[in-house]
Amino acid sequence: MSQRLDPLPTEWIERDRLVPFSFEGSRYTGYAGDTVSSALWAAGQRVLVRSFKYHRPRGLLSFANHDVNTLMQADSQLSVRADVTPVTAGLNLAAVNTWGGVSRDRASLLNALSAFLPVGFYYKTFHGRFFPFWERTIRKLGGLSAIDPTAPRLRTPKQYDFCDVLVVGAGPSGLAAAIAAAEAGAEVVLVDENARAGGSGSYQLGGDLDQAKQTAELIQMAAAQPRIRQHLQTEAAGYYADGWVPLVEPERMTKLRAKAVIVASGAFEQPAVFHNNDLPGVMLASAAQRLIYRYAVKPMRRAVVLVGNSDGYRAALDLAANGVEVMAVVDLRAVQVSPEAHAIRAQGIPIFSQYGIYAAETNPAQDGVCAAVICPLSDTGEPRLDQRQTINCDGIVVSVGWAPAANLLYQTGTQMRFEERVEQFVPDRLPEGVFACGRVNGVYQFDKKLIDGRRAGLEAAAYLGFAQSVPSPVPAAESESPSHPWPVVSHPKGKNFVDFDEDLQLKDFYHAAQEGFDNIELLKRYTTVGMGPSQGKHSNMNALRILANINNKSPQVVGTTTARPFFHPVPFSHLAGRGFTPERHTPLYSRHLALSAEMVKAGLWQRPEFYRQSGFSRADCIRQEALNVRQRVGLIDVSSLGKLELRGPDAAEFLERLYTGRYQSLKSGRTRYALMLDESGVVMDDGVIARLGPEHFYFTTTTSGSSRIYREISRLALQWRFNCGIVNLTGARAAINLAGPRSQQVLSQLTSADLSAEAFPYLAVREAEVAGIPAILMRVGFVGEWGYEIHVPALSAPALWDALMQAGAADGIRPFGLQAQRLLRLEKGHVIVGLDTDGLTTPAEANLSWAVKSDKPFFLGQRSLAIVGQRSQSKTLVGFTLPASFTGQPPEECNLVIDQGEIAGRVTSIAFSPSLERYIGLAYVPPAQSADGTSLAIRNSDGAMIPATVSSTPCYDPDNRRQKESFLTEAV
């Protein structure tokens, strides 16, 4: 840590706690409280990233949380902002956007080709027959991180909060505003993106610690004020209607509603434009000051300081006071007689007035600055090259001006004006309930910021009706402009960057304007200025000045670009939140885990996908489960099915209207397939309806549709005024499907009910006790085998499961999961609504017309179905098989059916059938290709064309013998 300074009273680090971490495969050590950037800079690491477009070496620039120069990746964590991310033990960091690492980036060849890659080149070059090549190349070069698809989901909570006054920014003016509003009686929330309050009052000191002491006193007052709640390391990411502001913290998002908002967000220091102004070692003055006073890091050994304001002189004094040899102060302005300039001269530091930096020279290692080339400037800002001179240094510190951090003000609807006395946009008319103070309000001197902050705090309190106080006076105007109007020096070789995110050079803006993009919004889109990760925080003001210069207009006339939320980058995890969708477990969840089930989400439910067996692959386990059902007996938990009970005199007529089939004629003790459509005639849901009595029905819905169908049925019952009652029993009842040729033999051991084919035929329903548990038994066969769907009270499900497993042990019973069930039903050609249908599928297209009784007086979707039926059908669902000899990667669901080079359909289901020993599936095809034996071509995910043949369904047991009475006798 050779660049560490002696302890300072303002530092944020804990020197007694070392933190090891790694960067680009090398080990480093920082202190607790360090950020990644400060720890690396202290260790002498100067190249932190490579630039996005030309892959130039880059180091610290703003050190303020808002530029692309220090974006990194930590394992699967993307876009780590190294300026503010604290070092933690074991942190493993890598630079992004490199080919071969940050020190030996092979893509740096693009820097030598920059002449062939001017602004807008992508609009003119990447088209025609070579477009696919360029597209692939750009995709390889693009991006700022590598996504890890196996990374776990980050669940970030949200919370809600309210306050009277929200103060954004905990610098001197924000602290003064918060204290004044709280003392007047308001409940105040104070937020700042930094780890500690104080802002510039703690580091822009000019070598004098008295200002830091005053700031520390303000911090203590705010902490002691019971009406102030502080949220540090928190970004006010946007402003929405009625004072709604999202506060983004590292581990959560707070949705805050404030009655009044005070914006004390400060300003962004702006870079100067000169040749090689992006070299490592060229940094903003505020970055150097933060390094010194927050992290006790010496920014460089020898510095040239380029200034355009008094802040630059104060930065030079801070450097000199902390061991940096200031080689020269280069002032863009004429001779200055300020106290800061006098203090610089008193230390023997030369001042070059009305000079600029023409170029920064790189060191032999090409990883930093070795000298600054300076020269006088004419009255128009042109460099006088005949008088240039070179000053050796290893760092260039730049302080030429500021741009207000006014994004939130723009989002509130504030009207801004360009104030020439401070060379920035300031609020002209603020919306009701919105206030501004400090640098964003054009106030820069420390004492004046305190006055301005107190004024804003009292005005906000008075606006809310708290105790009236005489507002503090508006601070006097600044004695000088804090920003230079033209910190730009041209160079014939370019590489004088305006936007460091997008590698935009000064000449790019002239070229864009020459091509007609001379409006600020058009310029932004053509050049992409301000569209990188920093969102223009260090480039928009210079871009605006350049465009104003080109058009010979004032910045007020040129205007600014639109400021939209979010103010800072917000992780997707924060936007997604922790997930408010509940995860439901069936009563048999513990039994599945005990049997090594691999769970999968089905709707809101966790269901067994398959049961893992040691030494067998996933596919083998699924096939064994399916074969066991076909050859012996299996059981599956189907408790997630929607289960509804309907009673009342109008129950049968109500079902007639809801579903496409006939249910008034359904006899008690029988079941019938039920298909539901929506008003447009599209398949919405299906299930089984059982009639338990003249006015008593019990029916099921799909797993994913249960709650939706219940809501819709309840609404229609009220709308149609039917005399019947509906009860949702989905959570109150569990269900187990016992299926296979030995299922009757197993069940007969647990019930006294007559299970003979004559007494309990296919599609019948009975109420009986099973293992002493009251149950509803339905003889249905979704998997195509003799079976029973057993519905019992939810609390009794584990006892029933255990009893069935014990009774079936001698018959080879074993559970099967969701994948085996889907394979078994696919062999029978049964449709799964939502898998084999979508939001546009009609019954005819899904081959479900047999379930539609169109001659009924009315059912949901009937009128639409009649209209659709008059049109020619564009697709139909067919079964298909792959050749028995097929090996390799099979098609997947949603792979396309291709006919003569055009899309003809898509695969909805496909699986390998161990019973048929080949791949089978369902697919939509044009009716002309739906005849048995028709050849299909399916385009695989890798682009290969797979031959398939249309096959009638069911593929397995086409006569459905295994579900009927004759089969049982044969099986026994």
Secondary structure as UniProt FT lines:
FT   TURN            2..3
FT   TURN            9..10
FT   STRAND          14..23
FT   TURN            24..25
FT   STRAND          26..32
FT   HELIX           36..42
FT   TURN            43..44
FT   STRAND          49..50
FT   TURN            52..54
FT   STRAND          57..58
FT   HELIX           68..70
FT   STRAND          71..74
FT   TURN            75..76
FT   STRAND          77..81
FT   TURN            82..84
FT   TURN            89..90
FT   STRAND          91..95
FT   HELIX           106..108
FT   HELIX           109..112
FT   HELIX           114..116
FT   TURN            119..120
FT   HELIX           121..125
FT   HELIX           128..130
FT   HELIX           131..141
FT   TURN            149..150
FT   STRAND          158..168
FT   HELIX           172..183
FT   TURN            184..185
FT   STRAND          188..191
FT   HELIX           199..202
FT   TURN            206..207
FT   HELIX           210..224
FT   TURN            226..227
FT   STRAND          228..231
FT   STRAND          235..236
FT   HELIX           241..243
FT   STRAND          244..248
FT   STRAND          253..263
FT   STRAND          267..269
FT   TURN            276..278
FT   TURN            280..281
FT   STRAND          282..284
FT   HELIX           285..295
FT   STRAND          302..307
FT   HELIX           310..321
FT   TURN            322..323
FT   STRAND          325..331
FT   HELIX           339..346
FT   TURN            347..348
FT   STRAND          351..353
FT   STRAND          355..362
FT   TURN            364..365
FT   STRAND          369..377
FT   TURN            379..380
FT   HELIX           385..387
FT   STRAND          389..392
FT   STRAND          395..399
FT   STRAND          402..404
FT   HELIX           407..412
FT   STRAND          415..419
FT   TURN            420..423
FT   STRAND          424..429
FT   TURN            432..433
FT   STRAND          434..436
FT   HELIX           438..441
FT   HELIX           446..463
FT   TURN            464..465
FT   TURN            492..493
FT   STRAND          497..499
FT   TURN            500..503
FT   STRAND          504..505
FT   HELIX           506..514
FT   TURN            515..516
FT   HELIX           520..527
FT   TURN            529..530
FT   TURN            533..539
FT   HELIX           540..551
FT   HELIX           555..558
FT   HELIX           572..576
FT   STRAND          584..585
FT   TURN            587..588
FT   HELIX           589..594
FT   TURN            595..596
FT   STRAND          597..602
FT   TURN            603..604
FT   STRAND          605..611
FT   TURN            614..615
FT   HELIX           618..631
FT   STRAND          634..637
FT   TURN            639..640
FT   STRAND          642..647
FT   TURN            649..650
FT   HELIX           651..658
FT   TURN            668..669
FT   STRAND          670..677
FT   TURN            679..680
FT   STRAND          683..693
FT   TURN            694..695
FT   STRAND          696..701
FT   TURN            703..705
FT   HELIX           706..720
FT   STRAND          725..728
FT   TURN            730..732
FT   STRAND          733..739
FT   TURN            741..742
FT   HELIX           743..747
FT   TURN            748..750
FT   TURN            757..759
FT   TURN            762..763
FT   STRAND          764..770
FT   TURN            771..772
FT   STRAND          773..778
FT   TURN            782..783
FT   STRAND          787..793
FT   HELIX           794..796
FT   HELIX           797..807
FT   HELIX           809..811
FT   STRAND          814..815
FT   HELIX           818..827
FT   TURN            828..829
FT   TURN            833..836
FT   TURN            839..840
FT   TURN            843..847
FT   HELIX           849..851
FT   TURN            854..855
FT   TURN            860..861
FT   HELIX           862..869
FT   STRAND          876..881
FT   TURN            884..885
FT   TURN            893..894
FT   STRAND          896..899
FT   TURN            900..901
FT   STRAND          902..913
FT   TURN            914..917
FT   STRAND          918..925
FT   HELIX           927..929
FT   TURN            932..933
FT   STRAND          935..939
FT   TURN            941..942
FT   STRAND          945..951
FT   TURN            958..959
FT   HELIX           961..963
FT   HELIX           965..971
//
